[in-house]
Amino acid sequence: PAEEPVAAIARVEMGLAALNAGFVNAVVWTMIDYPDPFLGYPGGDTPREIAEHEAKDRAAFALDQNYNKWGVFRWCDEKRDYSARDDLYTMGYLVKLFRKGARHLPSETADKDLRVGAVTNPDGSCSIAVVNWGPAKTVRVKSAHRLAKPLRVYEYDSANPPHSDFNDLQPPKGLVTPKGDAFEAAIPARSLTFFTTDYTDRVPSPVSGVRLEPAVASSVSRLASSSRRLTWAPSADAEHVYYRVYKDGKQIASTVATSRPVDGKGQYKVTSVDTWGNEGK
């Protein structure tokens, strides 16, 4: 589909089709469209040849023929745009919840609007994806996998795609509790919903040693105007993945680093996020 929010669902549908057809693996190819430094490049290093080469680069920038146009992240230095495309919020959970080494669970549906895929992961958890191309509805899912606990629900609604300024995956919408081998859930129109037992409810360990330090000036830093640097001790939590940084209660960053340039005004907090998306206090 031409619309990006809908195309993001279609790519997952292709992945589920490959899974259900018995493919061992599949690839989503993304284009990285940087200016081609060899397009018409004279190959020399004289001032004239270098000037011609630089002029071609500038022309490519002016025509917006640069940077990643089709990847999951935009990575556009020129516009300082590093936001994620909608694919992150669909493919991200397909990759996260349908693990390497998982066992495929055959699926079928009588509803022509639905596409379904499911796996049993190596750790015994179960993940189910339901694509709904029709109107909003309540679905009943019966699983061949034993559902020993409530399933987390992660939703992608193409009419209102998730978004994070820091490219964090969307949080769970909630839980559905199975009755025996089945459960029911309401899903939006033109949407993708993941149901999974691949999670652990826990609170990651607090981040210690949070303090403000003077910023270190650097000739190559783009953040030279920052007056302070926030630092903290590395997390010792065995399930730690990344940190979230808050200023006056509002998130200002997600990072794997143990420091962050800040303006030094206000109150700061750093939390740990673990493998299952749980956040510490």
Secondary structure in CASP SS format (residue, H / E / C, confidence):
PFRMAT SS
TARGET T0000
AUTHOR 0000-0000-0000
METHOD secondary structure of the structure
MODEL  1
P C 1.00
A C 1.00
E C 1.00
E H 1.00
P H 1.00
V H 1.00
A H 1.00
A H 1.00
I H 1.00
A H 1.00
R H 1.00
V H 1.00
E H 1.00
M H 1.00
G H 1.00
L H 1.00
A H 1.00
A H 1.00
L H 1.00
N H 1.00
A H 1.00
G C 1.00
F C 1.00
V C 1.00
N C 1.00
A C 1.00
V C 1.00
V C 1.00
W C 1.00
T C 1.00
M C 1.00
I C 1.00
D C 1.00
Y C 1.00
P C 1.00
D C 1.00
P C 1.00
F C 1.00
L C 1.00
G C 1.00
Y C 1.00
P C 1.00
G C 1.00
G C 1.00
D C 1.00
T C 1.00
P H 1.00
R H 1.00
E H 1.00
I H 1.00
A H 1.00
E H 1.00
H H 1.00
E H 1.00
A H 1.00
K H 1.00
D H 1.00
R H 1.00
A H 1.00
A H 1.00
F H 1.00
A H 1.00
L C 1.00
D C 1.00
Q C 1.00
N C 1.00
Y C 1.00
N C 1.00
K C 1.00
W C 1.00
G C 1.00
V C 1.00
F E 1.00
R C 1.00
W C 1.00
C E 1.00
D C 1.00
E C 1.00
K C 1.00
R C 1.00
D E 1.00
Y C 1.00
S C 1.00
A E 1.00
R C 1.00
D C 1.00
D C 1.00
L H 1.00
Y H 1.00
T H 1.00
M H 1.00
G H 1.00
Y H 1.00
L H 1.00
V H 1.00
K H 1.00
L H 1.00
F C 1.00
R C 1.00
K C 1.00
G C 1.00
A C 1.00
R E 1.00
H E 1.00
L E 1.00
P C 1.00
S C 1.00
E C 1.00
T C 1.00
A C 1.00
D C 1.00
K C 1.00
D C 1.00
L E 1.00
R E 1.00
V E 1.00
G E 1.00
A E 1.00
V E 1.00
T E 1.00
N C 1.00
P C 1.00
D C 1.00
G C 1.00
S C 1.00
C E 1.00
S E 1.00
I E 1.00
A E 1.00
V E 1.00
V E 1.00
N E 1.00
W C 1.00
G C 1.00
P C 1.00
A C 1.00
K E 1.00
T E 1.00
V E 1.00
R E 1.00
V E 1.00
K E 1.00
S C 1.00
A C 1.00
H C 1.00
R C 1.00
L C 1.00
A C 1.00
K C 1.00
P C 1.00
L E 1.00
R E 1.00
V E 1.00
Y E 1.00
E E 1.00
Y E 1.00
D E 1.00
S C 1.00
A C 1.00
N C 1.00
P C 1.00
P C 1.00
H C 1.00
S C 1.00
D C 1.00
F C 1.00
N C 1.00
D C 1.00
L C 1.00
Q C 1.00
P C 1.00
P C 1.00
K C 1.00
G E 1.00
L E 1.00
V E 1.00
T C 1.00
P C 1.00
K E 1.00
G C 1.00
D C 1.00
A E 1.00
F E 1.00
E E 1.00
A E 1.00
A E 1.00
I E 1.00
P C 1.00
A C 1.00
R C 1.00
S E 1.00
L E 1.00
T E 1.00
F E 1.00
F E 1.00
T E 1.00
T C 1.00
D C 1.00
Y C 1.00
T C 1.00
D C 1.00
R C 1.00
V C 1.00
P C 1.00
S C 1.00
P C 1.00
V C 1.00
S C 1.00
G C 1.00
V C 1.00
R E 1.00
L E 1.00
E E 1.00
P E 1.00
A C 1.00
V C 1.00
A C 1.00
S C 1.00
S C 1.00
V C 1.00
S C 1.00
R C 1.00
L C 1.00
A C 1.00
S C 1.00
S C 1.00
S C 1.00
R E 1.00
R E 1.00
L E 1.00
T E 1.00
W C 1.00
A C 1.00
P C 1.00
S C 1.00
A C 1.00
D C 1.00
A C 1.00
E C 1.00
H E 1.00
V E 1.00
Y E 1.00
Y E 1.00
R E 1.00
V E 1.00
Y E 1.00
K E 1.00
D C 1.00
G C 1.00
K E 1.00
Q E 1.00
I E 1.00
A E 1.00
S E 1.00
T E 1.00
V C 1.00
A C 1.00
T C 1.00
S E 1.00
R E 1.00
P E 1.00
V E 1.00
D C 1.00
G C 1.00
K C 1.00
G C 1.00
Q C 1.00
Y E 1.00
K E 1.00
V E 1.00
T E 1.00
S E 1.00
V E 1.00
D E 1.00
T C 1.00
W C 1.00
G C 1.00
N C 1.00
E E 1.00
G C 1.00
K C 1.00
END
